[in-house]
Amino acid sequence: MSAALNYPYLLAAHMICIDGQLHQQELLFLKTLANNVGVDDATKEAAELILAQADQHLTLQSVIHAITPDNRTQALSLAALAAQLDGVLDRTEQRLLDELRQKWQIADSAYKHIEQLAIQEAQRLIASLQTVPQEEVSTAAKLLSKLDTLLGRGIVDRVVDTLASGTIKKSIQDYRIEALLSGPKYDGAIEACRDVGMKDIEVADTCLQVSTKVLQDIDATLERKIKEMQDALGDKLAQSGREALHSMKSDRATIVHLINHELQEIQELQIKKRRAMNFYTIAFMGRSKAGKSTLHAVVTAGGWDQIGVGRQNTTRLNRVYEWHNIRIIDTPGIATPGGEELEKVAASIIDEADLICFVVTNNNQQASEFEFLKRLREKGKPLLVLLNVKENLEHPVRLKRFLERPDQSFSLDKDQLGGHIDRIRRDAETYYGTSHFPIIPVQLLAAQIAQQQPEHEHAQALMKASRLQDFLDSVRLSLLDEGLLRRSQNLLGSTVADIERPSQQLKERAAFYLDFAKNIHTRADESTVRLEKAVEFHARQLEHDLRAVFAALLHEVPDFAEDHWDDSESRLNDSWAEKLERFGMEQKIQAIQENAVNAFSNDIKDLLEEVSQEINLHRKFSFAAGKLDEQDSSVWLQKTLQWGSGLASLGLGVMALANLWNPGGWVMAGVAIIGMLASLFESKASKRRKAVAKISTSLETQIEKQQEKIVGAAIKQFQEQCQDGATVVQDYFRVSAEGLAFVGKTLTHGVELLEAQRDILNIHFAARVIDFAGKAPSESSAQAVRNQISAVRRKVGERIDIVPTPKLRAPKNLGIVEPIIQEKITLQKADI
């Protein structure tokens, strides 16, 4: 980078571009600033590259980095002023100003002073620009308009063509375009549009503000519920409470993400609607090289060339030309491979436009370019298609043929324009939903040659043959005869779509949560029966395994008695204790208990995993049906996978049975003494036989007693532990279902409030529709109509069904409104 460049000036250029719109007053300011402060040519060229968003332009961050500490206050002041010049401080502009203030550590008081001065200076500059002679309709234009009316445009054209010089012809062409917006009828239409705009923007603003509060309240309500759950559970959270609370927080995080996005959209929408309120806005849209910029240059009489940005080969920002209360906007091309960012810039202007002029060509048409019309349909935007009839008129033979038979280029035969028009209507209807929109063929190159080369010998003929006047007449008709209704359609009708979008998303999520809660309740009931059966099965298995161990121990008794029949009592008891230790009786009992507990825990885990899989299937189905977005998908997947690991560990430990199991002292006292007394009178074999029988009987009796005690205690303990585990699962199902149902009900309530705002907008718009179809539309008559509408059912971009009260007198010519708003209109009886 060069140290000689004026970087504060370049920062102002970046600020002008950052909202995606270039306004001519912003560029005039930049041009005037360059002259006043003596900006050098190198800086001007760098600024031109920034305005063109050329690949080699200096990036915003590089410009910020190059501004020295001594120049930061000046740079911030220029940036703040540039941000205010279009009359609206955009969100992206505010974000950049905040970034500069923090990066450069500008004190709050100093920044506030800079901001106030910027607002005051911007207001002064805007007022001065609105009073310059360029904004006045010239006397010559008004006179030409009267001559066209009195004598007819054809007679005037012949006189001009015969007597006038090239310069006069060029002036006549400019005057005729200028005359489009002259006369008391135009002034009255502008005033009426302004009055309607003032009333409608109040309604739209109120509805959007209420919608904003509704979304904010949803977040606050969920946050409050989470705190209530946290307080109710206390510090020692049960496992079910922890999992349910975690789920609730995940739900809220997902919903808050949606809400924050919608809040930003609504705030940006309010800015756009306010910015467009005082102008009738026509946006030129279409694929790259279709002729949008040529149309823009011709209609504005080369306005962009006059301020130094007409030389851009590719439009990368929305170029806004405000002209006699009309805003003409040239947008970047759509449907271009790799041009997603440019298409996003173009789409950002939709909310501000009263009329979309979609520019297509008669060559190289692609069905993909019409996909963009889906966005217009979703917003309920009226459409006018300009068919740019492309032909190389710079070739002398083709120019001569065009001038001799200009109507041939516009032939509606199927092998000429007729086929193109049919294809346009067919491809457009797929995405726009209707083919009932005007298509106006124009030869833009002919109009461009006529305007840019006034000395051309055929300039007048080229302008006439271009049929540009047909387009200008349609614009005039759109403004003078239809502007009132289009204004309401933009401010009221289209705003409905911006409230319906979050409403529909919340409705789908509410249904998902309520259905989810119902499913959890069902699974809770099913799990109760399933776990009861599991407890019964594992208790029987526990008893069987324990008795098998005792049976194995009993099997050891005869051999033990044979080996120890002549032991002393103490030796006999010690040997039995050693036998039990080698046998591992206590370990085996504990292992059997652990197996039973683990088996039941696995049943719980299997149950939870099945629920998890069902929920995932439900989630995937909802995602496939378009009910949840990708972020929702990942949240639910993560959540359900945690259930198995979180709730399977129920802490079902094995309680010690030492109080029941007593391996010592099992041999009855006196067993060995009996053997000693008997030895005086009996043989050794007899004594041995009796001692073995006595020891065996004593041990078997005590083993059986121990068996009954231990088996009974183990089963009871196992059942109690299983019940505790089942209670944990049931509590989780219950608390989760309650939390999910609360989320669903909260969202449902929010949807109801949003739909109420939608209904208000629709009723106001329907009143404008009916009033417009009457004899003399006005604010007072529209108010009277509003009081006589019971309900409105509308699908934006397709149809509007109005339910009037019996007192409403339906206008006979309601059908004339349908082609204007491009929606089917019906009056329906109220539901009984």
Helices and strands as residue ranges (DSSP letters): H 7-17, E 21-23, H 24-37, H 41-51, H 60-66, G 69-71, H 72-84, H 91-103, H 108-129, G 133-135, H 139-151, H 153-163, H 166-179, H 184-233, H 239-276, E 280-285, H 292-299, H 303-306, E 318-323, E 326-330, H 340-347, G 350-352, E 355-361, G 367-372, H 373-379, E 383-388, H 396-404, H 406-409, H 417-432, E 439-442, H 444-452, H 459-465, H 468-480, H 483-488, I 489-493, H 494-563, H 569-583, H 585-624, H 630-647, H 671-678, H 684-772, H 779-786, E 789-795, E 799-804, G 814-817, H 818-821, E 824-827
